[in-house]
Amino acid sequence: MSSAQNAALFLSVALAAFISLLDAVPVYSGLAELSETSGEELQDVDGKSPLSDRQKWHLMARDLHRDVKMLRDQQFKRDFRQTVNMTAFEDVRVKTPLLRPSDGCLSRNFSTDSCLSRIYIILTWYKDNWSFIEKENLTSSLVNDVKHGTKRLLEAINSQLQIADGGTDQISSAPLSATSAWTRKTTVHSILFNFTSVMIDSCRAISYMSKRKAAYRAKDTKRPADWSSDKN
């Protein structure tokens, strides 16, 4: 094999490895400040101790994020097969609810009640508008998984918040509509793309809540000897 052929082979292998590395890099949303948690791993679980409520919520949120992301990728591949990168659609995406820096889900201003309430309100919007996705003949099992996963996580969060019907501020938005096949496709993409971002942030925030609560619990369970030493 000539030196030119060797060089071409090396470049081909290197390019394939680089593309593989890019595919493995996770996508993060706008609330990346909570770097303490990845949103993908459940920490400090030894497999023997029972899971706390918030650890269960994190598992639910993680599963929901996985299903929404799979559905987003499936729809994008089906409807925009000639387009390689989703960033090409930034200018045509419709606005749907996202977690904001002021919602109490960042480490600098973290508030469990505020963050959970906002997650609850946003998930309720996606649940109420999910019929737009159901009409698009995507994989029915994934559509149903997301629908039931959203309902399950909402019920779990509400078990702490105890929100009565109509007890939260609703997100006001114009009804979703599509005047053409193109706007229908881009609207579905917008919903799934932004829902994926919401779930990344929600996973990260709920995991952070679980760690904070575990830390407080450990602090409050000092041995009597520790209590007496604090007084001396």
C-alpha positions, 0 to 999 in steps of 0.5 A, spaced: 500 500 500 502 506 497 503 512 502 498 516 499 493 510 500 495 509 507 494 517 509 487 516 506 485 510 510 488 514 516 484 520 515 478 516 513 478 512 520 480 519 524 473 522 521 469 516 523 472 516 530 470 524 530 463 523 528 462 517 533 464 522 538 460 528 536 454 523 536 455 521 543 455 528 546 449 530 550 445 536 548 444 540 554 438 546 554 438 553 557 438 551 564 445 548 564 447 552 571 445 546 575 452 542 573 452 539 580 447 534 576 447 531 570 440 529 569 441 522 567 444 518 573 441 517 579 446 518 584 447 515 591 443 509 590 446 502 592 440 498 590 438 495 597 435 501 600 428 503 598 428 509 593 425 516 596 420 519 593 424 524 589 429 519 587 422 515 584 420 522 581 427 522 578 427 516 575 420 517 572 423 524 569 429 520 566 424 515 563 420 521 560 426 525 557 428 518 554 421 517 550 420 524 548 427 525 545 426 518 541 420 521 539 423 528 537 428 524 533 423 519 530 419 525 527 425 529 525 428 523 521 421 522 518 419 529 516 425 532 515 430 527 512 434 531 507 436 536 513 442 533 518 442 538 523 436 541 528 439 548 528 436 549 521 429 550 524 431 555 530 428 560 526 421 557 524 420 553 531 413 556 535 414 558 542 412 553 547 413 553 555 420 552 557 423 553 564 426 560 565 432 562 570 427 566 574 423 559 576 427 557 582 431 551 578 438 554 578 443 553 584 443 560 585 436 561 586 434 554 587 427 553 591 424 546 591 416 549 591 417 554 586 421 549 581 416 544 582 410 548 581 413 551 575 415 544 572 408 542 574 405 548 570 409 546 564 408 539 564 400 540 564 401 545 558 404 539 554 399 534 557 393 539 555 396 540 548 399 533 546 393 531 542 396 535 536 402 530 537 397 524 537 394 526 530 401 525 526 401 518 526 408 517 529 409 511 533 403 509 537 407 506 543 412 512 544 406 517 543 402 513 549 408 512 553 410 520 553 402 521 554 402 516 560 409 518 563 407 525 563 401 524 567 404 519 572 410 525 573 404 530 574 401 526 579 407 524 583 409 532 583 402 533 585 402 528 591 407 534 594 404 540 592 397 538 593 394 542 587 387 543 587 384 543 580 385 550 577 390 551 583 395 554 579 397 559 574 395 557 567 400 558 561 396 562 556 398 561 549 394 561 542 391 555 540 396 550 536 394 550 529 397 548 522 395 552 516 399 547 511 403 540 512 409 544 513 407 548 519 404 542 522 411 538 521 415 544 524 409 545 530 410 538 531 418 539 531 417 545 536 413 541 541 418 535 541 424 539 541 422 544 547 419 538 551 426 535 550 429 541 553 424 541 559 425 534 561 433 535 561 432 541 566 427 537 570 431 531 570 437 536 573 432 540 578 429 533 581 436 530 582 438 536 585 432 536 590 433 529 591 441 530 593 439 537 597 434 533 601 439 527 603 444 532 605 439 535 610 437 529 612 444 526 614 445 533 617 439 532 622 441 525 624 447 526 628 448 522 634 447 524 641 454 525 642 455 530 636 449 534 639 453 534 646 459 536 643 456 542 639 454 545 645 461 545 648 
